[in-house]
Amino acid sequence: MDFSPYRDWLGIPARGELAPDHYTLLGLPRYSTDANAVFAAAGIRLTHLRAIAATDLTVRHVG
């Protein structure tokens, strides 16, 4: 299977050629308006991505 950062790093399934929207990237329901939920979701995603960045990404890509 080909490497997909959306799938492999964020657990977001592929939707053809379209990139996910910002709600999907944050794991929020579409058109969420709760600023606290958006802020919290962004913090969770950033923490997750920083943990991935601290590992050896070549192992994830090749593996």
C-alpha positions as CSV (number, residue, x, y, z in Angstrom):
1,M,0.0,0.0,0.0
2,D,1.3,3.5,-0.9
3,F,2.2,6.0,1.8
4,S,-0.6,8.4,2.6
5,P,0.1,11.0,5.4
6,Y,-3.6,11.6,5.9
7,R,-4.3,7.9,6.4
8,D,-1.0,6.9,8.1
9,W,-0.5,9.9,10.4
10,L,-4.0,11.2,11.0
11,G,-6.2,8.1,10.4
12,I,-8.2,9.9,7.8
13,P,-9.3,7.6,4.9
14,A,-8.7,8.6,1.3
15,R,-11.4,10.4,-0.5
16,G,-10.1,10.1,-4.1
17,E,-8.0,13.0,-5.3
18,L,-9.5,15.6,-2.8
19,A,-7.6,16.7,0.2
20,P,-9.6,16.6,3.5
21,D,-11.1,19.9,4.6
22,H,-10.0,21.6,7.8
23,Y,-12.8,20.1,9.9
24,T,-11.7,16.6,8.9
25,L,-8.1,17.4,9.6
26,L,-9.1,18.3,13.1
27,G,-11.4,15.4,13.6
28,L,-14.4,17.7,14.0
29,P,-18.0,17.5,12.6
30,R,-18.4,19.6,9.5
31,Y,-19.2,23.3,10.2
32,S,-18.3,23.1,13.9
33,T,-18.6,26.5,15.5
34,D,-17.4,25.8,19.0
35,A,-14.1,27.7,19.3
36,N,-13.1,25.7,22.4
37,A,-13.6,22.5,20.5
38,V,-11.6,23.7,17.6
39,F,-8.8,24.9,19.8
40,A,-8.7,21.6,21.7
41,A,-8.8,19.5,18.5
42,A,-5.9,21.6,17.1
43,G,-3.9,21.0,20.2
44,I,-4.6,17.2,20.1
45,R,-3.5,17.0,16.4
46,L,-0.4,19.1,16.9
47,T,0.6,16.9,19.9
48,H,0.1,13.8,17.8
49,L,2.0,15.2,14.8
50,R,4.9,16.3,17.0
51,A,5.2,12.8,18.4
52,I,5.4,11.4,14.9
53,A,8.0,14.0,13.9
54,A,10.1,12.9,16.9
55,T,10.2,9.3,15.5
56,D,12.1,8.0,12.5
57,L,9.6,8.7,9.7
58,T,11.6,6.6,7.2
59,V,10.7,3.5,9.1
60,R,7.0,4.4,8.8
61,H,7.3,5.3,5.1
62,V,9.3,2.2,4.1
63,G,7.6,-0.2,6.5
